[in-house]
Amino acid sequence: MRDWHRAAALRARAAGFDVVYVYAAHTYLLSQFLDPALNPRGDDYGGSFANRARLVRELLEDTRAAVGDRMAVALRIEVIGEDGAGQEERAEFLHQIAPLVDVFDVTIPDYGTEMGPSRFVKEAALEGHIAHVRAATARPVVSVGRFTSPETMLGQLKRGVLDFIGAARPSIADPFLPAKIRDGRMDDIRECIGCNICYAHDGLGAPIRCTQNPTMGEEWRQGWHPEHVPAITGRSDPVLVVGGGPSGLEAALTLGRRGVQVVLAEAGEPGGRVTREARLPGLAEWARVRDWRLHQIGKLPNVTLYPGSRMTAGDVRETAIRHVLVATGSLWRADGRGRSLPGGAASFSDHRTLTPDQVLEGTRPALGPVVIFDDEGYHIAAGLADLLASEGREVTYVTPAGTVAEWASYTVEQSRLQARLIERGVTILAGQTVTALYPGTARLACAYTGRETDIPCAGFIPVTSREPQDALWLALKDVAKDRGLTSLHRIGDARAPGLIAHAVHDGHAAARAHLSPPTDIRRERVILPKARR
């Protein structure tokens, strides 16, 4: 192990890197040596903390000897043990090894806090755990903590908590975050919302996406720059964007930055589903998707926003605008259509049934037991259960999955969502499907055996799937050529309901594609050498 690490450090030095790490965190081998529950050795590498930390010290010595002063040596280490104890002995160890280390990168074993979502973890969450390290080591210290605002970052630097700010997710949301801080452009920072969609795609092994930054992952593939979009060359006609949700706002902003005259018509207030979902407990930061775009649009004299302007096909024709993007979003279905009930359930057409959109707009179920049927598996149903239970309602959460909000495990929310519902007194019925409503009851069927049971039901909220609101696009599509429309596209949830990140990406892509030649998407491929004969 020591030989391998020494060889790796030498390769890093030869390659021209400036920093090399000894990594003793996040359940990797060195952190396992440090953990008494995982290290049962009876030799000089087990037993006391000094023995368990021996390998860390040796690797630091080996690394320092290998790279000399050519590279900085960093140590990433957890300042407490897996059980939350041991801070004092670890602080003493950090003090002893400080001469070998140029920068301490410190964290805690609780990855759900270090990588926590904004729903449960607020900014600078690690300060209480790591604030002592700088004094203990007299060495520069870096740490993370879901930093998003420059004020919070600066506060930790001024108070001597940290010397460097670790900002991975905020740098995904805005790769030019440091430059904007340097230049005093604070209001231009596209702040991370802590949704963890980036982390979810990592866990899924899928191309990375960011809700705030639609160019993430497309820089090389499609040549998208996070800050700059190519201007329209020559004369361009105005574009009408119908719908001010996440897709419509992003499309209007990007078109405006390309120099296009944009009319943005929104039926109500801007934000769409973002405004609704930000009303769920803990999700206020999600409103940044709306607010940042509205602020940036406000700087563009060529983009005009008309709130409270519901558009019909006739209204669109009266504008005489020849390019139209329909971003009218989607709404949750009331009929139960989804994974478990592809055809829906006729009995869901009942006065007790409310959609998630209705609840988030302020409507509440009748008094009595409320049944929430989660056939989607992300966070909406659990959030609604949390919301209604916090208002004192009796709530039963039903899902055919094995856990609450199963997909939210990818965003590091699942366990906390389930714990929250348990704390709220919500009844959780996993492995069950709501198949029908009857007077005063809801009929459940076991997802495995089909065995049926009835539970009390005074109010019912199906969270199953969403219906694109594309009636305007369909109406315009039928007469597009006759009415002189040059281009007509539906974008975002009106085209294909998905994550908010998908809607933002779709709006951005449509705006870049407007009056532009098709882009060749670059794809990585393995080139195999020709076989020798």
C-alpha positions as CSV (number, residue, x, y, z in Angstrom):
1,M,0.0,0.0,0.0
2,R,2.8,2.4,0.9
3,D,4.7,1.6,-2.2
4,W,1.7,2.1,-4.4
5,H,0.9,5.5,-2.8
6,R,4.6,6.6,-3.1
7,A,4.6,5.6,-6.8
8,A,1.3,7.5,-7.4
9,A,2.7,10.6,-5.8
10,L,5.8,10.4,-8.0
11,R,3.6,10.1,-11.1
12,A,1.6,13.1,-10.0
13,R,4.7,15.1,-9.6
14,A,6.0,14.1,-13.0
15,A,2.6,15.0,-14.5
16,G,3.0,18.5,-13.2
17,F,0.3,18.6,-10.5
18,D,0.5,21.1,-7.7
19,V,-1.2,19.2,-4.9
20,V,-1.2,15.6,-3.9
21,Y,-3.6,14.1,-1.4
22,V,-3.5,11.6,1.4
23,Y,-7.1,10.7,1.6
24,A,-8.4,9.4,5.0
25,A,-12.1,10.0,4.8
26,H,-15.4,8.7,3.3
27,T,-14.9,5.0,4.2
28,Y,-11.8,4.5,2.1
29,L,-9.0,2.3,3.4
30,L,-7.3,4.9,5.6
31,S,-10.6,5.9,7.3
32,Q,-11.3,2.2,7.9
33,F,-7.9,1.9,9.7
34,L,-8.9,4.9,11.9
35,D,-12.3,3.3,12.8
36,P,-12.1,1.0,15.8
37,A,-15.3,-0.8,14.6
38,L,-13.6,-1.7,11.3
39,N,-10.1,-2.2,12.5
40,P,-9.7,-5.3,14.7
41,R,-6.0,-5.7,14.2
42,G,-3.9,-6.8,17.1
43,D,-0.6,-5.4,15.8
44,D,0.9,-2.0,15.7
45,Y,-1.7,-0.8,13.2
46,G,-4.7,-1.6,15.5
47,G,-5.9,-1.0,19.1
48,S,-5.1,2.5,20.3
49,F,-5.8,5.5,18.2
50,A,-2.1,6.2,17.7
51,N,-1.7,2.7,16.3
52,R,-4.8,3.0,14.0
53,A,-3.5,6.3,12.7
54,R,0.0,4.9,12.0
55,L,-0.7,4.2,8.3
56,V,-1.9,7.7,7.8
57,R,1.2,9.1,9.3
58,E,3.4,6.8,7.3
59,L,1.7,7.7,4.0
60,L,2.2,11.4,4.8
61,E,5.9,10.8,5.5
62,D,6.3,8.8,2.3
63,T,4.4,11.4,0.2
64,R,6.4,14.3,1.6
65,A,9.7,12.4,0.9
66,A,8.5,11.6,-2.6
67,V,7.4,15.1,-3.7
68,G,9.6,17.3,-1.5
69,D,8.8,21.0,-1.9
70,R,7.7,20.6,-5.5
71,M,4.0,19.9,-4.5
72,A,1.8,20.7,-1.6
73,V,0.7,17.7,0.5
74,A,-3.0,17.8,1.5
75,L,-4.7,15.6,4.0
76,R,-8.4,15.0,3.8
77,I,-9.6,13.6,7.1
78,E,-12.7,13.4,9.3
79,V,-12.4,15.3,12.5
80,I,-14.7,12.9,14.4
81,G,-15.3,9.2,14.3
82,E,-18.2,7.3,12.7
83,D,-19.9,7.4,16.1
84,G,-19.5,11.2,16.4
85,A,-16.9,10.9,19.1
86,G,-13.1,11.2,19.2
87,Q,-12.7,14.8,18.3
88,E,-10.1,15.5,21.0
89,E,-7.8,12.6,20.1
90,R,-8.1,13.4,16.4
91,A,-7.3,17.1,17.0
92,E,-4.2,16.0,18.9
93,F,-3.2,13.8,16.0
94,L,-3.7,16.7,13.5
95,H,-1.5,18.8,15.7
96,Q,1.3,16.2,15.7
97,I,1.3,15.6,12.0
98,A,1.0,19.3,11.0
99,P,4.6,19.6,10.0
100,L,4.0,17.0,7.3
101,V,0.9,18.7,5.9
102,D,0.5,21.9,3.8
103,V,-3.3,22.1,4.0
104,F,-5.9,20.2,6.0
105,D,-9.1,19.3,4.1
106,V,-11.5,18.5,6.9
107,T,-14.9,17.0,7.0
108,I,-17.2,14.6,9.0
109,P,-18.3,11.0,8.4
110,D,-21.9,12.0,8.0
111,Y,-22.1,12.3,4.2
112,G,-25.8,13.1,4.4
113,T,-24.7,16.4,6.1
114,E,-21.6,17.1,4.1
115,M,-23.4,16.4,0.8
116,G,-26.8,17.3,2.3
117,P,-29.7,18.8,0.3
118,S,-31.0,22.3,1.0
119,R,-34.3,20.8,2.2
120,F,-32.5,19.6,5.4
121,V,-29.0,21.1,5.4
122,K,-28.4,24.8,5.4
123,E,-25.3,26.7,4.6
124,A,-22.0,26.3,6.6
125,A,-23.3,23.1,8.2
126,L,-19.9,21.8,9.2
127,E,-18.6,24.9,11.1
128,G,-19.5,23.5,14.5
129,H,-17.4,20.4,13.8
130,I,-14.3,21.8,12.1
131,A,-13.8,25.3,13.6
132,H,-11.1,24.1,15.9
133,V,-8.8,22.7,13.3
134,R,-7.0,25.9,12.3
135,A,-6.0,26.6,15.8
136,A,-4.9,23.0,16.5
137,T,-2.7,22.8,13.4
138,A,-1.5,26.3,12.6
139,R,-1.9,25.3,9.0
140,P,-4.3,26.4,6.2
141,V,-7.7,24.7,6.4
142,V,-10.2,24.0,3.7
143,S,-13.7,22.5,4.1
144,V,-17.0,22.3,2.4
145,G,-20.5,23.0,3.8
146,R,-22.9,23.6,1.0
147,F,-21.7,27.2,0.6
148,T,-23.7,29.3,-1.9
149,S,-23.6,32.9,-0.8
150,P,-20.4,35.0,-0.8
151,E,-21.4,36.5,2.5
152,T,-21.3,33.1,4.2
153,M,-17.9,32.3,2.6
154,L,-16.4,35.6,3.6
155,G,-17.8,35.2,7.1
156,Q,-15.9,32.0,7.7
157,L,-12.7,33.5,6.3
158,K,-12.9,36.6,8.4
159,R,-13.6,34.6,11.6
160,G,-10.7,32.3,11.0
161,V,-12.7,29.2,10.6
162,L,-11.3,28.4,7.1
163,D,-8.6,29.7,4.8
164,F,-10.1,28.2,1.6
165,I,-13.7,27.5,0.7
166,G,-14.5,24.2,-0.8
167,A,-17.4,24.7,-3.2
168,A,-18.1,21.8,-5.6
169,R,-21.9,22.1,-6.1
170,P,-21.8,25.9,-6.2
171,S,-19.1,25.7,-8.9
172,I,-21.3,23.4,-10.9
173,A,-24.2,25.8,-10.6
174,D,-21.9,28.7,-11.6
175,P,-18.4,27.9,-12.8
176,F,-17.5,31.6,-12.7
177,L,-18.4,32.0,-9.1
178,P,-14.9,33.1,-8.0
179,A,-14.6,35.6,-10.9
180,K,-18.0,37.2,-10.1
181,I,-17.0,37.6,-6.4
182,R,-13.7,39.1,-7.5
183,D,-15.4,41.5,-9.8
184,G,-18.2,42.5,-7.3
185,R,-20.9,41.0,-9.5
186,M,-22.7,39.4,-6.6
187,D,-26.2,39.6,-8.2
188,D,-25.0,37.7,-11.2
189,I,-24.0,34.6,-9.2
190,R,-26.2,31.7,-10.2
191,E,-26.5,30.2,-6.7
192,C,-26.8,26.5,-6.2
193,I,-30.3,25.5,-4.9
194,G,-29.1,22.4,-3.1
195,C,-31.4,20.0,-5.0
196,N,-28.6,17.5,-5.5
197,I,-29.6,16.6,-9.0
198,C,-25.9,16.7,-9.9
199,Y,-25.2,14.1,-7.3
200,A,-28.2,12.0,-8.4
201,H,-26.8,11.8,-11.9
202,D,-23.5,10.8,-10.5
203,G,-25.1,7.9,-8.6
204,L,-27.1,6.9,-11.6
205,G,-24.1,6.8,-13.8
206,A,-25.8,9.2,-16.1
207,P,-24.5,12.4,-17.8
208,I,-24.4,15.2,-15.2
209,R,-27.2,17.8,-15.0
210,C,-27.6,20.9,-12.9
211,T,-31.0,22.5,-12.3
212,Q,-29.5,26.0,-12.2
213,N,-26.8,25.6,-14.9
214,P,-28.1,24.0,-18.1
215,T,-24.7,24.1,-19.8
216,M,-23.3,21.7,-17.2
217,G,-22.0,18.6,-19.1
218,E,-22.5,20.3,-22.5
219,E,-19.4,22.4,-22.6
220,W,-17.4,19.8,-24.6
221,R,-20.3,17.8,-26.0
222,Q,-22.1,20.8,-27.6
223,G,-19.7,23.7,-27.1
224,W,-22.0,25.5,-24.6
225,H,-20.3,28.2,-22.6
226,P,-21.8,28.8,-19.1
227,E,-21.8,32.6,-19.6
228,H,-21.8,33.3,-23.3
229,V,-24.2,32.4,-26.1
230,P,-23.6,33.2,-29.7
231,A,-25.4,36.3,-31.0
232,I,-27.9,36.1,-33.8
233,T,-26.2,37.5,-36.9
234,G,-28.2,39.7,-39.2
235,R,-31.8,40.7,-38.7
236,S,-34.0,38.5,-36.6
237,D,-37.7,38.7,-36.0
238,P,-39.1,38.8,-32.5
239,V,-39.9,35.6,-30.6
240,L,-43.0,35.0,-28.4
241,V,-42.4,32.7,-25.4
242,V,-45.7,31.6,-23.9
243,G,-45.2,30.5,-20.3
244,G,-42.9,31.8,-17.6
245,G,-42.0,28.6,-15.8
246,P,-38.4,27.3,-15.6
247,S,-38.3,26.4,-19.3
248,G,-39.9,29.6,-20.6
249,L,-37.8,31.8,-18.3
250,E,-34.5,30.2,-19.4
251,A,-35.5,30.4,-23.1
252,A,-36.4,34.0,-22.8
253,L,-33.2,34.9,-21.0
254,T,-31.0,33.0,-23.4
255,L,-32.7,34.4,-26.5
256,G,-32.4,37.9,-25.0
257,R,-28.7,37.4,-24.5
258,R,-28.5,36.4,-28.1
259,G,-29.9,39.8,-29.1
260,V,-33.4,38.7,-30.0
261,Q,-36.5,40.8,-29.2
262,V,-38.5,38.6,-26.8
263,V,-42.1,38.8,-25.6
264,L,-42.6,36.6,-22.6
265,A,-46.3,36.0,-21.8
266,E,-47.2,34.3,-18.5
267,A,-50.8,33.4,-17.5
268,G,-50.2,34.2,-13.9
269,E,-47.1,35.0,-11.9
270,P,-43.7,33.8,-13.2
271,G,-42.2,30.7,-11.9
272,G,-44.7,27.9,-12.7
273,R,-43.9,24.7,-10.9
274,V,-40.9,26.2,-9.3
275,T,-43.0,28.6,-7.4
276,R,-45.4,25.8,-6.3
277,E,-42.7,23.4,-5.3
278,A,-40.7,26.0,-3.3
279,R,-43.7,26.2,-1.0
280,L,-43.0,22.7,0.3
281,P,-41.2,22.5,3.7
282,G,-37.5,23.3,3.3
283,L,-37.5,24.1,-0.4
284,A,-37.5,27.9,-0.3
285,E,-34.0,28.0,-2.0
286,W,-35.5,26.3,-5.1
287,A,-37.1,29.7,-5.8
288,R,-33.7,30.8,-7.0
289,V,-34.4,29.1,-10.3
290,R,-37.1,31.7,-10.8
291,D,-35.6,34.7,-9.1
292,W,-32.2,34.6,-10.7
293,R,-33.7,34.4,-14.2
294,L,-36.2,37.2,-13.5
295,H,-33.4,39.4,-12.2
296,Q,-31.2,38.7,-15.3
297,I,-34.2,39.2,-17.7
298,G,-34.8,42.6,-15.9
299,K,-31.4,43.7,-17.2
300,L,-32.2,43.1,-20.8
301,P,-34.1,45.9,-22.6
302,N,-35.0,43.5,-25.5
303,V,-37.0,41.1,-23.3
304,T,-40.5,42.2,-22.1
305,L,-42.4,40.2,-19.5
306,Y,-46.2,40.3,-19.4
307,P,-47.6,38.5,-16.3
308,G,-51.3,37.8,-16.0
309,S,-51.5,37.2,-19.8
310,R,-53.1,33.9,-20.6
311,M,-52.7,33.4,-24.4
312,T,-55.1,31.7,-26.7
313,A,-54.3,30.7,-30.3
314,G,-56.1,33.9,-31.4
315,D,-54.1,36.0,-29.0
316,V,-50.9,34.6,-30.5
317,R,-52.0,35.3,-34.0
318,E,-52.9,38.9,-33.0
319,T,-49.3,39.6,-31.9
320,A,-48.1,38.9,-35.5
321,I,-45.0,37.4,-34.1
322,R,-43.8,34.6,-36.4
323,H,-41.6,32.6,-34.0
324,V,-43.3,31.0,-31.0
325,L,-42.1,28.8,-28.2
326,V,-44.8,27.2,-26.1
327,A,-43.6,26.6,-22.5
328,T,-47.0,26.1,-20.9
329,G,-45.7,23.4,-18.5
330,S,-47.6,20.4,-17.1
331,L,-50.0,19.7,-14.3
332,W,-50.4,16.6,-12.0
333,R,-53.1,14.2,-13.2
334,A,-56.1,13.6,-10.9
335,D,-57.1,10.3,-12.5
336,G,-54.2,8.3,-11.1
337,R,-52.5,7.4,-14.3
338,G,-49.0,6.3,-13.7
339,R,-46.8,3.3,-13.1
340,S,-49.2,1.2,-11.1
341,L,-52.4,2.3,-12.9
342,P,-51.6,3.0,-16.6
343,G,-55.2,3.6,-17.4
344,G,-56.0,5.5,-14.2
345,A,-59.0,4.8,-11.9
346,A,-62.5,6.1,-12.7
347,S,-63.3,6.3,-9.0
348,F,-60.6,8.9,-8.5
349,S,-63.0,11.4,-10.1
350,D,-64.3,12.2,-6.7
351,H,-64.9,15.4,-4.7
352,R,-62.3,14.2,-2.3
353,T,-59.5,14.2,-4.9
354,L,-57.1,17.1,-5.1
355,T,-54.0,17.3,-7.2
356,P,-50.6,18.4,-5.8
357,D,-50.9,21.6,-7.8
358,Q,-54.2,22.4,-6.1
359,V,-52.8,21.8,-2.7
360,L,-49.7,23.9,-3.4
361,E,-51.9,26.7,-4.6
362,G,-53.6,26.7,-1.2
363,T,-56.6,24.3,-1.5
364,R,-56.9,21.9,1.4
365,P,-58.6,18.5,1.6
366,A,-61.8,18.1,3.7
367,L,-61.3,17.6,7.4
368,G,-60.6,14.0,8.3
369,P,-58.0,11.4,7.2
370,V,-56.0,12.4,4.1
371,V,-54.5,9.6,1.9
372,I,-51.6,10.6,-0.3
373,F,-50.8,8.0,-3.0
374,D,-47.1,8.2,-4.2
375,D,-46.7,6.4,-7.4
376,E,-44.0,8.7,-8.6
377,G,-41.3,8.1,-6.0
378,Y,-39.5,11.4,-5.9
379,H,-40.1,14.1,-3.3
380,I,-43.5,15.7,-4.0
381,A,-45.7,13.2,-2.2
382,A,-43.5,13.1,0.9
383,G,-43.3,16.9,0.9
384,L,-47.1,17.1,0.8
385,A,-47.4,14.6,3.6
386,D,-44.9,16.7,5.6
387,L,-46.8,19.9,4.8
388,L,-50.2,18.7,5.7
389,A,-49.0,16.8,8.8
390,S,-47.3,20.0,10.1
391,E,-50.8,21.7,9.8
392,G,-52.2,19.1,12.1
393,R,-53.8,16.9,9.5
394,E,-54.1,13.1,9.9
395,V,-52.1,11.8,6.9
396,T,-51.6,8.3,5.5
397,Y,-48.8,8.0,2.9
398,V,-49.2,5.1,0.5
399,T,-46.6,3.8,-2.0
400,P,-46.0,0.6,-3.9
401,A,-42.3,1.1,-3.3
402,G,-40.5,-0.3,-0.3
403,T,-39.7,3.1,1.2
404,V,-40.9,6.7,1.3
405,A,-39.7,8.7,-1.7
406,E,-37.6,5.9,-3.1
407,W,-35.9,7.9,-5.9
408,A,-34.8,10.6,-3.4
409,S,-32.1,8.2,-2.2
410,Y,-30.1,9.5,-5.2
411,T,-30.4,13.1,-3.9
412,V,-29.5,12.1,-0.3
413,E,-33.0,13.0,0.9
414,Q,-34.8,9.7,1.3
415,S,-33.8,8.7,4.8
416,R,-34.5,12.2,6.2
417,L,-37.8,12.4,4.4
418,Q,-38.9,9.1,5.9
419,A,-37.7,10.1,9.3
420,R,-39.5,13.5,9.0
421,L,-42.8,11.7,8.2
422,I,-42.4,9.3,11.1
423,E,-41.7,12.3,13.4
424,R,-44.8,14.0,12.1
425,G,-46.9,11.0,13.0
426,V,-47.7,10.1,9.3
427,T,-48.9,6.6,8.8
428,I,-46.6,5.0,6.1
429,L,-48.0,2.1,4.1
430,A,-45.3,0.7,1.8
431,G,-45.8,-1.9,-0.8
432,Q,-49.4,-0.8,-1.3
433,T,-51.3,0.7,-4.2
434,V,-54.5,2.8,-4.0
435,T,-56.8,1.2,-6.6
436,A,-60.1,2.8,-6.0
437,L,-62.1,5.3,-3.8
438,Y,-65.3,4.3,-2.1
439,P,-67.6,6.4,0.2
440,G,-65.5,7.2,3.2
441,T,-62.6,4.9,2.3
442,A,-59.8,4.2,-0.1
443,R,-59.2,0.7,-1.4
444,L,-55.5,-0.6,-1.2
445,A,-54.0,-3.6,-2.9
446,C,-50.7,-5.2,-1.8
447,A,-48.1,-4.6,-4.6
448,Y,-47.0,-8.2,-4.1
449,T,-50.0,-10.4,-3.3
450,G,-52.9,-8.2,-4.5
451,R,-54.6,-8.6,-1.1
452,E,-57.1,-5.7,-0.6
453,T,-57.8,-3.6,2.4
454,D,-59.8,-0.4,3.0
455,I,-58.6,2.6,5.0
456,P,-60.5,5.8,6.1
457,C,-60.3,8.5,3.5
458,A,-61.8,12.0,3.7
459,G,-59.3,13.6,1.3
460,F,-57.2,12.0,-1.5
461,I,-54.1,13.3,-3.3
462,P,-52.7,11.1,-6.1
463,V,-49.1,11.8,-7.0
464,T,-48.7,9.6,-10.0
465,S,-47.8,11.5,-13.2
466,R,-48.1,14.8,-15.0
467,E,-50.0,15.9,-18.1
468,P,-48.4,18.2,-20.6
469,Q,-50.4,21.4,-20.9
470,D,-49.9,21.6,-24.7
471,A,-53.4,22.6,-25.9
472,L,-52.1,25.9,-27.2
473,W,-49.3,24.2,-29.2
474,L,-51.8,21.8,-30.7
475,A,-54.1,24.6,-31.7
476,L,-51.3,26.6,-33.3
477,K,-49.8,23.5,-34.9
478,D,-53.0,22.9,-36.9
479,V,-53.0,26.3,-38.4
480,A,-49.3,27.2,-38.2
481,K,-48.7,27.4,-42.0
482,D,-52.0,29.1,-42.8
483,R,-51.4,31.8,-40.1
484,G,-47.8,32.6,-41.2
485,L,-45.8,31.1,-38.3
486,T,-42.2,30.6,-39.3
487,S,-41.4,28.4,-36.3
488,L,-43.4,26.8,-33.5
489,H,-42.0,24.6,-30.8
490,R,-43.1,23.3,-27.4
491,I,-40.4,23.1,-24.8
492,G,-39.9,21.9,-21.2
493,D,-42.7,20.1,-19.4
494,A,-45.2,21.0,-22.2
495,R,-43.1,18.7,-24.4
496,A,-42.0,16.1,-21.9
497,P,-42.6,16.4,-18.1
498,G,-39.5,15.7,-16.1
499,L,-37.2,17.2,-13.5
500,I,-36.9,21.0,-13.3
501,A,-33.4,20.5,-14.5
502,H,-34.8,18.9,-17.7
503,A,-37.1,21.8,-18.3
504,V,-34.4,24.4,-17.8
505,H,-32.0,22.5,-20.2
506,D,-34.8,22.2,-22.8
507,G,-35.5,25.9,-22.7
508,H,-31.8,26.7,-23.0
509,A,-31.3,24.3,-25.9
510,A,-34.3,25.7,-27.8
511,A,-33.0,29.2,-27.4
512,R,-29.5,28.2,-28.7
513,A,-31.0,26.3,-31.6
514,H,-33.1,29.3,-32.8
515,L,-31.9,30.4,-36.2
516,S,-28.7,28.5,-35.7
517,P,-27.3,25.7,-37.8
518,P,-27.6,22.2,-36.3
519,T,-24.8,21.4,-33.8
520,D,-22.8,18.3,-34.2
521,I,-22.8,16.6,-30.8
522,R,-19.3,15.3,-30.0
523,R,-19.3,11.9,-28.4
524,E,-16.4,10.2,-26.6
525,R,-15.5,6.9,-28.3
526,V,-12.8,4.3,-27.8
527,I,-10.6,4.0,-30.9
528,L,-9.2,0.5,-31.0
529,P,-5.8,0.0,-32.7
530,K,-5.8,-2.0,-35.9
531,A,-4.8,-5.6,-35.3
532,R,-1.4,-6.5,-36.7
533,R,-1.4,-9.4,-39.2
